[in-house]
Amino acid sequence: MSSALSHIELFAGIGPEGAPVVERLQVQVNENNECQLVRSPAFIKGIASGDVIKLTGAGEGKPQFELLRRSGNLAIRVLSRGDVQALSERLTPQLEQLGGELDVETPRLLIYSVHVSLGFAAIEALLNAAMDEQSAWFYGNVYDPADGTTPLNWWLEVLAQV
């Protein structure tokens, strides 16, 4: 991988006002024009920090990238109606102690990358304990983006190698 960072833009959907939403992602681009994600995305479903993708140029509801390799990271999105600062202060040190990383922090959103080898039960217990009535968390790359409910099961291969 090249050490230089680049940015790519991917279509993330249609916003509440009917305008297209594009997410700008920081990547490392290698000599084959493959892009390794530096952080987990906020809106693009199915991928996480460390995953390697190749841009396909498709659009209009079709994938704009091909997923080449998974990193084993889970993308975790934490949303809040209030300011996420207190939530971040509770949650971030605990996840960092387990090897997780805070990728994005905005006034209402936290995005974490956590390796699946920590175990779903442990990760979910930690997240559930940190939530309050103003907040909720979701996985960004565990369920099929098409229906939002079918598990992708990519972690079975990752966990078999651990």
C-alpha positions in Angstrom: 0.0 0.0 0.0 1.1 3.5 -0.7 1.6 5.7 2.3 -0.2 8.6 0.7 -3.9 9.1 1.7 -6.5 9.9 -0.9 -10.3 10.5 -0.8 -13.1 8.8 -2.7 -16.7 9.7 -2.9 -19.5 7.1 -2.9 -23.2 7.5 -3.3 -24.8 6.9 0.1 -28.5 7.3 -0.8 -31.2 9.9 -1.0 -31.5 12.5 1.8 -34.8 13.6 3.4 -35.1 16.5 0.9 -34.7 14.1 -2.1 -31.1 15.1 -2.9 -28.4 12.6 -3.4 -26.1 12.0 -0.4 -22.4 11.4 -1.1 -20.0 10.2 1.5 -16.3 11.2 1.3 -14.0 8.4 2.5 -10.3 8.5 3.3 -8.4 5.6 1.7 -4.9 4.4 0.9 -4.7 3.5 -2.8 -2.3 0.8 -4.0 -0.7 0.3 -7.4 -3.8 -1.7 -8.7 -6.1 1.2 -7.8 -7.5 -0.8 -4.9 -8.6 1.4 -2.0 -8.1 0.4 1.7 -10.5 2.3 4.0 -8.8 4.3 6.7 -12.0 4.7 8.7 -15.4 3.1 8.8 -18.0 5.0 6.9 -21.0 6.7 8.5 -23.5 6.0 5.7 -22.1 3.5 3.2 -23.3 0.0 4.3 -21.4 -3.3 4.2 -17.8 -2.1 4.7 -15.6 -1.1 7.5 -12.1 0.4 8.3 -9.3 -1.7 6.8 -11.5 -3.3 4.1 -10.2 -3.2 0.6 -12.5 -2.1 -2.3 -12.2 -1.4 -6.0 -14.3 1.4 -7.5 -16.6 0.1 -10.2 -18.2 3.4 -11.4 -21.7 1.9 -11.3 -24.4 4.1 -9.9 -28.2 4.6 -9.9 -28.8 2.2 -7.0 -26.1 -0.3 -8.1 -22.9 -0.8 -6.1 -20.2 1.7 -6.8 -17.5 -0.6 -5.5 -16.5 -4.2 -5.3 -15.5 -5.5 -1.9 -12.1 -7.3 -2.4 -11.0 -8.1 1.2 -12.5 -7.7 4.6 -10.3 -6.5 7.5 -12.3 -8.3 10.1 -13.5 -5.0 11.6 -17.1 -4.3 12.5 -18.4 -0.8 11.7 -20.5 0.5 14.6 -22.6 3.6 14.4 -23.8 5.3 17.5 -26.5 7.9 17.0 -27.9 10.4 19.6 -30.6 13.0 19.7 -28.5 14.9 22.2 -24.8 15.8 22.2 -22.7 12.6 22.0 -19.9 14.0 24.1 -20.9 12.3 27.3 -21.6 9.1 25.5 -18.2 9.3 23.8 -16.5 9.8 27.1 -18.1 6.7 28.5 -17.8 4.5 25.5 -14.6 5.4 23.7 -12.1 4.5 26.4 -13.7 1.1 26.9 -13.7 0.3 23.2 -10.1 1.6 22.8 -9.0 -0.7 25.7 -10.3 -3.6 23.6 -8.4 -2.5 20.5 -11.3 -0.6 19.0 -11.0 2.9 17.4 -13.2 6.0 17.2 -13.2 6.8 13.5 -15.7 9.7 13.4 -17.2 12.0 16.0 -19.8 14.6 15.1 -22.2 16.3 17.5 -24.8 13.5 17.0 -22.8 10.6 15.6 -19.9 8.3 16.7 -18.4 5.7 14.3 -16.2 3.0 15.8 -14.2 0.1 14.2 -13.9 -2.9 16.4 -12.4 -6.3 15.4 -15.0 -9.1 15.3 -12.6 -11.4 17.3 -13.7 -9.5 20.4 -17.0 -11.3 20.1 -20.5 -10.0 19.4 -21.8 -10.7 22.9 -19.0 -8.7 24.6 -19.2 -5.8 22.1 -23.0 -5.6 22.3 -23.0 -5.8 26.1 -20.6 -2.8 26.3 -22.6 -0.8 23.8 -25.9 -1.5 25.4 -24.6 -0.6 28.8 -23.4 2.8 27.5 -26.6 3.8 25.7 -29.2 6.2 27.2 -32.7 7.1 26.2 -31.4 9.6 23.6 -29.0 7.2 21.8 -29.0 4.0 19.8 -26.3 1.9 18.1 -26.2 -0.1 14.8 -23.8 -2.3 12.9 -22.8 -0.9 9.5 -21.5 -4.1 8.0 -23.2 -7.0 9.6 -26.5 -7.1 7.7 -27.2 -7.2 3.9 -27.5 -3.6 2.8 -30.4 -4.6 0.5 -32.8 -5.7 3.3 -31.0 -4.7 6.5 -31.8 -7.9 8.3 -30.0 -10.8 6.6 -26.7 -11.5 8.3 -23.7 -11.3 5.9 -21.8 -14.0 7.9 -18.4 -12.8 6.6 -17.1 -13.1 10.2 -17.4 -16.9 10.2 -14.3 -17.1 7.9 -12.5 -14.5 9.9 -13.2 -16.2 13.3 -12.2 -19.6 11.9 -8.7 -18.2 11.3 -8.3 -16.7 14.8 
